[in-house]
């Protein structure tokens, strides 16, 4: 019989009651327990959800006594847990967590905790159980009411194994200044000698104390221009950061005034986005205050606001950039071309315009695509008639290209194909285009597809994404 049934009357998640199957007498009975327990690790996927961290381990325990012994004897099977909380007390969830903590023995823990449904409280008995084992925390994700974060004071200076921490909340975070009598609300994660990755969802991490100098990655953080510059100034060892800008800042802020100038010598990957409910954040105040001499990947997503000359000047300082990914932006084609003139090190260009963007009034064509136009295609075309292969050449080292094809671009078939063919020449000092991916926002006619297929003879790998939800078709 199963150890316990995951169903009770406390109003938690739906019952997860394993069904006890008939006795099993298959070939696995001849396998050593140690080997069988290792095989069980292959039964769970890396995905952190209830199925892979709760249901499957319990199911393996319910097949037969031999399988149960094999499962229980493997602490790694019980070292991961994804759990949903509600209210401040749950006997069922407490029993489940206690079981996982015991069976995982001394293994480092990977635990995701979600507390998104009221009633909320300042603490939860499950959190208390987990904090009692904070010395084993390795990868932890907490999405909680912000009032519950105060309880983490109990883990201060008890996080020797923590490498990855994610904190999230639905609340509007507004905190008073720390006082000598109550500093723990701010410094509970300040001492974590192995912490390398920090994620903060829906609030800025600058309101808490972290070991900034040792951080290497911030997968996601919400904030504004000031927060972004502040984080980069503190996190001197960061190599990757993704920022959701919920607001911008005054454009006329000077380096001596509101915003300091930040020159970050370690950052190699930067992603900047906006939330769906505010796509017009003005980031012109960010670019003049930021120098990234070793940046290799820049991704800009979901911006329907003015970029301005500040962005072009920012690109001119990115001498090591290899990948530029623009997705759903309002960047005009002429401004993009001006920026590409400075990116001689670029090897991958991805420009994915949104089919729902406003009409390009400046071009007078009534189309919604602002970026991938005839002007951009012609600018990317190599000059056949120049004796100097580098004369006026955009992106001399480009090897990978991914573009949206709108109805306007689809009508420019010859220009599109000529551009691709021109970049397949073997010229000294210039890279050959190796891979192109086309994402049409309209249905492409047979001639367009045939012309793309014919590029196989030149050694070009071509992909066409038929639909947004369908896999790409490679030629």
C-alpha positions in Angstrom: 0.0 0.0 0.0 1.2 3.6 -0.5 2.8 5.3 2.4 0.0 7.9 2.5 -2.7 9.3 0.4 -2.3 12.8 -0.9 -5.9 13.7 -0.3 -7.4 15.5 2.7 -10.2 17.9 3.5 -8.1 21.0 4.0 -8.9 22.4 0.5 -5.4 21.9 -0.9 -4.5 20.7 -4.4 -6.5 17.9 -6.0 -5.9 14.4 -4.6 -2.8 12.6 -5.8 -3.6 9.1 -4.6 -1.4 6.4 -6.2 -3.2 3.3 -7.3 -1.8 0.1 -6.0 -1.2 -2.2 -8.9 -1.2 -6.0 -8.8 2.0 -7.9 -7.7 4.8 -7.4 -10.2 7.1 -10.3 -11.1 8.9 -8.9 -14.1 12.6 -9.1 -15.0 13.4 -6.2 -12.7 13.2 -8.6 -9.8 16.6 -9.9 -10.9 18.2 -6.5 -10.9 20.3 -5.5 -7.8 18.5 -3.0 -5.6 21.2 -0.4 -6.3 20.9 -0.7 -10.0 17.1 -0.5 -9.8 17.2 2.6 -7.7 19.5 4.3 -10.3 17.1 3.3 -13.1 14.3 5.1 -11.2 16.2 8.4 -11.6 15.6 8.0 -15.3 11.8 7.9 -14.7 11.7 11.6 -13.7 12.3 14.5 -16.0 14.2 17.6 -15.1 11.0 19.6 -15.1 10.1 20.9 -11.6 6.4 20.0 -11.1 4.3 17.8 -9.0 4.3 15.0 -11.5 8.1 14.6 -11.5 8.8 15.5 -7.9 5.9 13.9 -6.1 3.6 11.6 -8.2 6.3 9.5 -9.9 8.4 8.9 -6.8 5.2 7.8 -4.9 4.1 5.6 -7.8 7.5 3.9 -7.9 7.0 3.1 -4.2 3.6 1.5 -4.8 4.5 -1.1 -7.4 5.9 -3.8 -5.0 8.0 -4.0 -1.9 11.2 -4.5 -3.9 10.5 -1.3 -5.9 9.6 0.5 -2.7 12.9 -0.5 -1.1 14.8 0.6 -4.2 13.1 3.9 -4.4 13.4 4.8 -0.7 17.1 3.8 -0.8 17.9 6.5 -3.4 18.1 9.9 -1.7 18.4 11.7 -5.0 14.9 10.7 -5.9 13.6 12.6 -2.9 15.9 15.6 -3.1 13.6 17.6 -5.4 10.2 18.9 -4.5 7.6 21.3 -6.1 4.8 22.2 -3.7 1.8 24.5 -3.7 0.8 26.1 -0.4 -2.4 27.6 0.9 -3.1 29.0 4.3 -0.5 28.7 7.1 -1.1 25.1 8.1 -1.5 21.9 6.2 -1.0 18.5 7.9 -0.9 16.8 4.5 1.8 19.1 3.0 3.8 19.0 6.3 3.8 15.2 6.3 4.8 15.2 2.6 7.7 17.6 3.2 8.9 15.7 6.3 9.0 12.5 4.3 11.0 14.1 1.5 13.4 15.7 4.0 14.0 12.3 5.7 14.4 10.3 2.5 16.7 12.7 0.9 19.2 12.2 3.7 22.1 14.6 3.3 21.5 15.4 -0.4 21.5 19.0 -1.6 17.9 20.1 -2.1 16.2 21.6 -5.1 12.8 22.9 -4.0 10.1 25.1 -5.6 7.5 26.6 -3.3 4.4 28.4 -4.6 2.0 30.3 -2.3 -0.3 32.1 -4.6 -3.7 31.6 -3.1 -5.1 33.2 0.1 -5.4 33.0 3.0 -1.9 34.4 3.5 0.1 34.7 6.7 3.5 35.8 8.0 4.8 32.2 7.9 3.8 28.7 7.0 4.7 25.5 8.8 6.1 24.0 5.6 8.5 27.0 5.3 9.6 26.3 8.9 10.3 22.7 8.1 12.3 23.7 5.1 14.3 26.4 6.9 15.3 23.8 9.5 17.3 22.2 6.7 18.6 25.3 5.0 22.1 24.0 5.3 21.2 21.6 2.4 19.5 24.2 0.2 21.1 24.2 -3.2 18.5 25.5 -5.8 15.5 27.2 -4.2 12.5 29.0 -5.7 10.0 30.8 -3.5 6.9 32.6 -4.9 5.2 33.9 -1.8 3.3 36.8 -0.3 5.9 39.3 0.5 5.0 39.4 4.2 6.2 35.8 4.5 9.7 36.8 3.4 10.3 38.1 6.9 10.4 34.5 8.2 13.6 33.9 6.2 15.5 35.7 9.0 15.9 32.2 10.4 18.3 31.1 7.6 20.8 33.9 7.9 24.3 32.5 7.9 22.9 29.0 7.4 23.2 28.7 3.6 26.6 27.0 2.9 25.4 25.1 -0.2 23.0 27.6 -1.8 24.0 28.2 -5.5 20.7 29.3 -7.1 18.0 31.5 -5.5 14.7 32.7 -7.0 12.3 35.0 -5.1 9.0 36.1 -6.5 5.8 37.8 -5.2 2.5 39.2 -6.5 2.6 42.0 -4.0 3.6 45.6 -4.5 6.8 45.8 -2.5 7.3 48.9 -0.4 9.7 48.7 2.5 10.8 51.1 5.2 14.4 51.8 5.7 16.2 49.1 7.8 17.0 49.9 11.4 19.6 48.6 13.8 16.9 46.8 15.7 15.4 45.1 12.7 18.1 44.4 10.0 17.1 40.8 9.4 14.3 41.7 7.0 17.0 42.9 4.6 20.1 40.7 5.2 18.9 37.1 5.5 20.6 36.1 2.2 23.6 38.3 2.6 25.9 35.4 3.7 25.8 32.6 1.1 29.3 31.7 0.0 28.3 29.7 -3.0 25.5 31.8 -4.3 26.0 32.5 -8.0 22.5 32.9 -9.5 19.9 35.3 -8.2 16.4 35.8 -9.7 13.8 38.3 -8.4 10.4 38.3 -10.0 8.1 41.4 -9.7 10.5 43.3 -7.4 14.0 44.8 -7.4 16.7 42.9 -5.5 18.2 46.2 -4.5 15.9 46.3 -1.4 17.6 43.2 0.0 21.2 42.5 0.8 22.9 39.9 -1.2 26.6 38.9 -1.8 26.7 41.0 -5.0 30.3 40.7 -5.8 30.2 36.9 -6.2 27.0 36.7 -8.3 27.5 35.5 -11.9 24.0 35.4 -13.3 20.6 37.2 -12.7 18.1 35.3 -14.9 15.3 37.7 -14.3 14.8 40.9 -12.4 12.1 43.6 -12.5 13.0 47.3 -12.2 13.8 50.5 -13.9 16.9 52.3 -15.3 18.2 53.1 -11.8 17.8 49.6 -10.6 19.5 48.1 -13.6 22.5 50.4 -13.2 22.6 49.8 -9.5 22.7 46.1 -9.9 25.4 46.2 -12.5 27.4 48.5 -10.3 27.2 46.1 -7.3 27.4 42.9 -9.3 30.9 43.4 -10.6 31.3 39.7 -11.5 28.0 39.3 -13.4 28.2 37.6 -16.8 24.4 37.4 -17.6 21.4 39.5 -16.7 17.8 39.7 -17.9 15.8 42.8 -16.9 12.1 43.5 -17.2 11.8 47.2 -17.2 8.5 48.2 -15.6 9.4 51.9 -16.0 12.2 53.9 -17.5 13.6 57.2 -16.3 14.2 60.8 -17.3 16.1 61.1 -20.5 18.1 64.1 -19.4 19.7 62.4 -16.4 23.5 63.1 -16.5 26.3 60.9 -15.3 27.0 63.3 -12.6 23.3 63.6 -11.7 20.7 60.9 -11.1 22.4 58.0 -12.8 26.1 57.1 -12.6 27.9 55.8 -15.6 28.6 52.0 -15.4 31.4 50.3 -17.3 30.9 46.6 -16.6 33.9 44.5 -17.7 32.4 41.0 -17.2 28.9 41.1 -18.7 28.6 38.9 -21.8 24.8 38.5 -22.1 22.2 41.2 -21.6 18.4 40.8 -22.2 16.0 43.7 -21.8 12.3 43.4 -21.9 9.0 45.1 -21.0 5.9 43.5 -19.3 2.9 43.0 -21.6 1.0 45.7 -19.8 3.6 48.4 -20.5 5.4 48.1 -23.8 6.2 51.8 -24.2 8.9 52.1 -21.5 11.4 54.7 -22.5 15.0 53.4 -22.1 16.8 56.3 -23.8 18.1 57.2 -20.3 19.8 53.8 -19.9 22.0 53.6 -23.0 24.2 56.6 -22.5 25.1 55.5 -19.0 26.1 52.0 -19.9 29.4 50.7 -21.4 29.8 46.9 -21.9 33.2 46.3 -23.5 32.8 42.5 -23.5 29.2 42.0 -24.3 28.6 39.1 -26.7 24.8 38.7 -26.8 22.2 41.4 -26.7 18.4 40.6 -26.7 15.7 43.2 -26.8 12.1 42.0 -26.6 8.7 43.5 -26.5 9.6 47.2 -26.9 7.1 49.4 -28.6 8.8 52.7 -27.7 11.3 55.1 -29.2 14.9 54.0 -29.2 16.5 57.2 -30.3 20.1 58.0 -31.2 21.2 56.9 -27.7 20.6 53.3 -28.8 22.7 53.7 -31.9 25.5 55.2 -29.9 25.2 52.3 -27.4 25.7 49.8 -30.2 28.8 51.7 -31.4 30.4 50.8 -28.1 29.7 47.0 -28.4 33.0 46.0 -30.1 32.7 42.3 -29.2 29.0 41.7 -29.9 28.3 38.4 -31.7 24.5 38.0 -31.4 21.8 40.7 -31.7 18.3 39.5 -31.2 15.5 41.9 -31.7 12.0 40.5 -31.1 8.8 42.6 -31.2 10.4 46.0 -31.2 9.5 49.3 -32.8 13.1 49.9 -34.0 12.9 51.5 -37.5 14.8 49.9 -40.3 17.1 52.9 -40.9 18.1 53.1 -37.3 18.9 49.4 -37.2 21.0 49.8 -40.3 22.9 52.7 -38.7 23.5 50.6 -35.6 24.7 47.5 -37.7 27.4 49.6 -39.3 29.2 49.5 -36.0 28.8 45.8 -35.3 31.6 44.3 -37.4 32.0 41.4 -35.0 28.4 40.2 -35.2 27.9 36.6 -36.4 24.2 36.1 -35.7 21.3 38.6 -36.4 17.7 37.9 -35.4 15.0 40.4 -36.3 11.5 39.2 -35.5 8.9 41.9 -35.9 5.4 41.7 -34.5 2.5 41.3 -36.8 0.5 43.4 -34.5 2.7 46.5 -34.5 1.3 49.9 -35.5 1.4 50.9 -39.1 4.7 52.3 -40.3 3.5 55.8 -40.9 6.9 57.1 -41.6 7.2 54.8 -44.6 3.6 55.5 -45.8 3.0 51.9 -46.7 0.3 51.1 -44.2 2.1 47.9 -43.1 2.7 46.9 -39.6 6.3 45.7 -40.0 8.8 48.5 -39.0 12.1 46.7 -39.2 12.4 44.1 -42.0 12.0 46.1 -45.1 13.5 46.5 -48.5 15.9 49.1 -47.0 17.3 46.6 -44.6 17.5 43.8 -47.2 19.4 46.0 -49.6 21.7 47.2 -46.8 22.5 43.6 -46.0 23.3 42.8 -49.6 27.0 42.6 -50.5 28.3 45.1 -53.1 29.2 43.0 -56.2 30.6 46.0 -58.1 33.2 47.1 -55.6 36.9 46.0 -55.9 37.0 46.1 -52.1 35.0 43.3 -50.6 34.7 45.3 -47.3 33.5 48.5 -49.0 30.2 49.5 -47.4 29.8 46.0 -46.1 27.4 45.4 -43.2 28.2 42.6 -40.8 31.2 41.1 -42.6 31.3 38.1 -40.2 27.6 37.2 -40.3 26.9 33.4 -40.4 23.4 33.1 -39.0 20.3 35.2 -40.0 16.7 35.0 -38.9 14.1 37.4 -40.2 10.4 37.9 -40.2 8.9 38.1 -43.6 5.8 40.4 -43.7 3.6 41.0 -46.7 5.8 43.8 -47.7 9.0 41.8 -47.5 7.3 38.9 -49.3 6.7 41.1 -52.3 10.4 41.8 -52.4 11.3 38.3 -53.4 14.2 39.2 -55.7 15.7 41.6 -53.2 15.4 39.0 -50.4 17.0 36.2 -52.5 19.7 38.5 -53.9 20.7 39.4 -50.4 21.1 35.8 -49.3 23.0 34.8 -52.5 25.3 37.8 -52.1 26.4 36.5 -48.7 27.4 33.1 -50.0 30.4 34.4 -51.9 33.9 33.2 -51.0 35.6 36.6 -50.4 38.7 36.8 -48.4 38.0 38.5 -45.1 34.2 37.9 -45.3 32.2 35.1 -43.7 29.8 33.0 -45.7 26.2 32.9 -44.6 25.6 29.4 -43.2 22.1 29.3 -41.9 18.9 31.3 -42.5 15.6 31.0 -40.8 12.5 32.6 -42.2 9.5 33.4 -40.0 6.7 34.5 -42.4 3.8 36.5 -40.9 1.9 35.8 -44.1 1.6 32.7 -46.2 4.5 32.5 -48.7 3.7 31.6 -52.2 5.3 28.6 -54.0 7.8 30.8 -55.9 9.2 32.2 -52.7 9.6 28.7 -51.2 11.2 27.3 -54.4 13.7 30.1 -54.5 14.7 29.4 -50.9 15.0 25.7 -51.6 17.3 26.4 -54.5 19.8 28.0 -52.1 20.7 24.5 -50.8 22.9 24.1 -53.9 25.1 26.9 -52.5 25.5 25.1 -49.1 23.0 27.3 -47.2 20.9 25.7 -44.5 17.4 27.1 -44.8 14.5 26.8 -42.3 11.0 28.1 -42.8 8.6 28.3 -39.8 5.3 27.4 -41.3 3.2 28.4 -38.2 3.9 29.9 -34.8 2.8 26.7 -33.1 4.3 24.3 -35.7 7.8 23.0 -35.9 10.1 24.6 -38.5 10.6 22.9 -41.8 14.3 22.5 -42.8 15.4 22.3 -46.4 
